[in-house]
Amino acid sequence: MASPRPRRTPRRQSAAVYRRRRLVVGTFAVIVLVGLWWAGAAIFALFVDEDPNDPTAQETDPAGESAQGEASETDDPDGDGSEDAEDAEDAEDEEDTGDEEPEDEDSDGSCAPGDVRVTAATDEDTYGATVAPVLILAVENTGAQECTLDVGTAEQEFEISHAGRQVFTTEQCGDDGDSYELTMEPGQQERAQLTWPRSDSSETCTEPAELESGTYELTVSIGGITSDPHRFTLD
């Protein structure tokens, strides 16, 4: 039976070998730290939108600053601020021009509806069975300026009603009428009148009709401006 082989005792390494190993480990650690620092700098640069490999990214350019200063000075060659003052005056002139309202060149001097008052009337309050009422249309310029209004028969309308029923209107009488432009001073009044033969315009405009006695209402208008009703009585 063979005898067991004796165990070898590991040989101690020399001090020089240990120093070399520590040097290699230390160098590797430095390389790792430098790598981590560069990675962190690169990530930070992504957020601040700068190139981490550009050593001049955060450096100022003294020459550029002086050039900006020179450009600012050359904007006003006289150095007295006169150019800025002229620009401010031009801006004010433009604002003033924008605030002004253009003149109304299309105005023809016609009377505004709000400056015209139309009134209905009759020459009597009560009429006998054989009397033809005289219907009156009055128009007045109530504005502060003179103006022009078409007061011709083409613009006039007389309407009579009784108990809610229309009895007579000049629109049914077939006369187109005429136009007449009148310049009216402030406060000026004009009037037109029509003798009504007590007719029913739905049948005839000229012949008397058999009408009921009672209260009748007259309404007149001119140019689409209508009066309030005026009451009168037929016997």
Contacts in CASP RR format, 6 or more apart in sequence:
PFRMAT RR
TARGET T0000
AUTHOR 0000-0000-0000
METHOD contacts of the structure
MODEL  1
MASPRPRRTPRRQSAAVYRRRRLVVGTFAVIVLVGLWWAGAAIFALFVDE
DPNDPTAQETDPAGESAQGEASETDDPDGDGSEDAEDAEDAEDEEDTGDE
EPEDEDSDGSCAPGDVRVTAATDEDTYGATVAPVLILAVENTGAQECTLD
VGTAEQEFEISHAGRQVFTTEQCGDDGDSYELTMEPGQQERAQLTWPRSD
SSETCTEPAELESGTYELTVSIGGITSDPHRFTLD
38 52 0 8 1.000
41 52 0 8 1.000
42 52 0 8 1.000
44 52 0 8 1.000
45 51 0 8 1.000
45 52 0 8 1.000
50 57 0 8 1.000
50 58 0 8 1.000
51 57 0 8 1.000
73 79 0 8 1.000
75 83 0 8 1.000
76 82 0 8 1.000
76 83 0 8 1.000
76 84 0 8 1.000
108 148 0 8 1.000
109 147 0 8 1.000
109 148 0 8 1.000
110 147 0 8 1.000
110 148 0 8 1.000
110 149 0 8 1.000
111 141 0 8 1.000
111 143 0 8 1.000
111 147 0 8 1.000
111 148 0 8 1.000
111 149 0 8 1.000
111 184 0 8 1.000
112 143 0 8 1.000
112 147 0 8 1.000
113 224 0 8 1.000
113 225 0 8 1.000
114 142 0 8 1.000
114 143 0 8 1.000
115 141 0 8 1.000
115 142 0 8 1.000
115 143 0 8 1.000
115 147 0 8 1.000
116 139 0 8 1.000
116 140 0 8 1.000
116 141 0 8 1.000
116 142 0 8 1.000
116 149 0 8 1.000
116 222 0 8 1.000
116 225 0 8 1.000
117 139 0 8 1.000
117 140 0 8 1.000
117 142 0 8 1.000
118 137 0 8 1.000
118 138 0 8 1.000
118 139 0 8 1.000
118 220 0 8 1.000
118 221 0 8 1.000
118 222 0 8 1.000
118 225 0 8 1.000
118 226 0 8 1.000
118 227 0 8 1.000
119 137 0 8 1.000
119 138 0 8 1.000
119 139 0 8 1.000
119 140 0 8 1.000
119 220 0 8 1.000
119 227 0 8 1.000
119 228 0 8 1.000
119 230 0 8 1.000
120 135 0 8 1.000
120 136 0 8 1.000
120 137 0 8 1.000
120 138 0 8 1.000
120 218 0 8 1.000
120 219 0 8 1.000
120 220 0 8 1.000
120 227 0 8 1.000
120 228 0 8 1.000
120 229 0 8 1.000
120 230 0 8 1.000
121 136 0 8 1.000
121 138 0 8 1.000
121 218 0 8 1.000
121 230 0 8 1.000
122 133 0 8 1.000
122 134 0 8 1.000
122 135 0 8 1.000
122 136 0 8 1.000
122 218 0 8 1.000
122 230 0 8 1.000
122 232 0 8 1.000
123 133 0 8 1.000
123 134 0 8 1.000
123 136 0 8 1.000
123 193 0 8 1.000
124 131 0 8 1.000
124 133 0 8 1.000
124 134 0 8 1.000
124 232 0 8 1.000
125 232 0 8 1.000
125 233 0 8 1.000
126 232 0 8 1.000
126 233 0 8 1.000
126 234 0 8 1.000
126 235 0 8 1.000
127 133 0 8 1.000
127 232 0 8 1.000
127 233 0 8 1.000
127 234 0 8 1.000
127 235 0 8 1.000
128 234 0 8 1.000
128 235 0 8 1.000
129 213 0 8 1.000
129 234 0 8 1.000
129 235 0 8 1.000
132 195 0 8 1.000
132 196 0 8 1.000
132 197 0 8 1.000
132 198 0 8 1.000
133 195 0 8 1.000
133 196 0 8 1.000
133 198 0 8 1.000
133 232 0 8 1.000
133 234 0 8 1.000
134 193 0 8 1.000
134 194 0 8 1.000
134 195 0 8 1.000
134 196 0 8 1.000
135 158 0 8 1.000
135 160 0 8 1.000
135 193 0 8 1.000
135 194 0 8 1.000
135 195 0 8 1.000
135 196 0 8 1.000
135 218 0 8 1.000
135 220 0 8 1.000
136 191 0 8 1.000
136 192 0 8 1.000
136 193 0 8 1.000
136 220 0 8 1.000
137 156 0 8 1.000
137 158 0 8 1.000
137 191 0 8 1.000
137 192 0 8 1.000
137 193 0 8 1.000
137 194 0 8 1.000
137 220 0 8 1.000
137 222 0 8 1.000
137 227 0 8 1.000
138 189 0 8 1.000
138 190 0 8 1.000
138 191 0 8 1.000
139 149 0 8 1.000
139 151 0 8 1.000
139 189 0 8 1.000
139 190 0 8 1.000
139 191 0 8 1.000
139 222 0 8 1.000
140 187 0 8 1.000
140 188 0 8 1.000
140 189 0 8 1.000
140 190 0 8 1.000
141 147 0 8 1.000
141 149 0 8 1.000
141 184 0 8 1.000
141 185 0 8 1.000
141 186 0 8 1.000
141 187 0 8 1.000
141 188 0 8 1.000
141 189 0 8 1.000
142 186 0 8 1.000
142 187 0 8 1.000
143 186 0 8 1.000
143 187 0 8 1.000
144 186 0 8 1.000
145 186 0 8 1.000
146 183 0 8 1.000
146 184 0 8 1.000
146 185 0 8 1.000
146 186 0 8 1.000
147 183 0 8 1.000
147 184 0 8 1.000
148 181 0 8 1.000
148 182 0 8 1.000
148 183 0 8 1.000
148 184 0 8 1.000
149 181 0 8 1.000
149 182 0 8 1.000
149 184 0 8 1.000
149 222 0 8 1.000
149 223 0 8 1.000
150 179 0 8 1.000
150 180 0 8 1.000
150 181 0 8 1.000
150 182 0 8 1.000
150 223 0 8 1.000
151 180 0 8 1.000
151 182 0 8 1.000
151 190 0 8 1.000
151 192 0 8 1.000
151 222 0 8 1.000
152 177 0 8 1.000
152 178 0 8 1.000
152 179 0 8 1.000
152 180 0 8 1.000
152 192 0 8 1.000
153 175 0 8 1.000
153 177 0 8 1.000
153 178 0 8 1.000
153 180 0 8 1.000
153 192 0 8 1.000
154 176 0 8 1.000
154 177 0 8 1.000
154 178 0 8 1.000
154 179 0 8 1.000
155 179 0 8 1.000
155 222 0 8 1.000
155 223 0 8 1.000
155 224 0 8 1.000
156 170 0 8 1.000
156 192 0 8 1.000
156 220 0 8 1.000
156 221 0 8 1.000
156 222 0 8 1.000
157 169 0 8 1.000
157 170 0 8 1.000
157 171 0 8 1.000
157 220 0 8 1.000
157 221 0 8 1.000
157 222 0 8 1.000
157 224 0 8 1.000
158 168 0 8 1.000
158 169 0 8 1.000
158 170 0 8 1.000
158 194 0 8 1.000
158 196 0 8 1.000
158 218 0 8 1.000
158 220 0 8 1.000
159 166 0 8 1.000
159 168 0 8 1.000
159 169 0 8 1.000
159 170 0 8 1.000
159 171 0 8 1.000
159 218 0 8 1.000
159 219 0 8 1.000
159 220 0 8 1.000
159 221 0 8 1.000
160 166 0 8 1.000
160 167 0 8 1.000
160 168 0 8 1.000
160 169 0 8 1.000
160 196 0 8 1.000
160 216 0 8 1.000
160 217 0 8 1.000
160 218 0 8 1.000
161 167 0 8 1.000
161 216 0 8 1.000
161 217 0 8 1.000
161 219 0 8 1.000
162 211 0 8 1.000
162 212 0 8 1.000
162 214 0 8 1.000
162 215 0 8 1.000
162 216 0 8 1.000
162 217 0 8 1.000
163 212 0 8 1.000
166 202 0 8 1.000
167 200 0 8 1.000
167 201 0 8 1.000
167 211 0 8 1.000
167 216 0 8 1.000
168 196 0 8 1.000
168 199 0 8 1.000
168 200 0 8 1.000
168 201 0 8 1.000
168 205 0 8 1.000
169 201 0 8 1.000
170 194 0 8 1.000
170 201 0 8 1.000
172 201 0 8 1.000
172 202 0 8 1.000
172 205 0 8 1.000
173 201 0 8 1.000
173 205 0 8 1.000
174 205 0 8 1.000
182 190 0 8 1.000
184 190 0 8 1.000
197 206 0 8 1.000
197 207 0 8 1.000
197 208 0 8 1.000
198 208 0 8 1.000
198 209 0 8 1.000
198 211 0 8 1.000
198 234 0 8 1.000
199 205 0 8 1.000
199 206 0 8 1.000
199 207 0 8 1.000
199 208 0 8 1.000
199 209 0 8 1.000
200 209 0 8 1.000
200 211 0 8 1.000
203 209 0 8 1.000
211 234 0 8 1.000
212 234 0 8 1.000
213 233 0 8 1.000
213 234 0 8 1.000
213 235 0 8 1.000
214 233 0 8 1.000
214 234 0 8 1.000
214 235 0 8 1.000
215 231 0 8 1.000
215 232 0 8 1.000
215 233 0 8 1.000
216 231 0 8 1.000
216 232 0 8 1.000
216 233 0 8 1.000
216 234 0 8 1.000
217 229 0 8 1.000
217 230 0 8 1.000
217 231 0 8 1.000
218 229 0 8 1.000
218 230 0 8 1.000
218 231 0 8 1.000
218 232 0 8 1.000
219 226 0 8 1.000
219 227 0 8 1.000
219 228 0 8 1.000
219 229 0 8 1.000
219 230 0 8 1.000
220 226 0 8 1.000
220 227 0 8 1.000
221 227 0 8 1.000
END
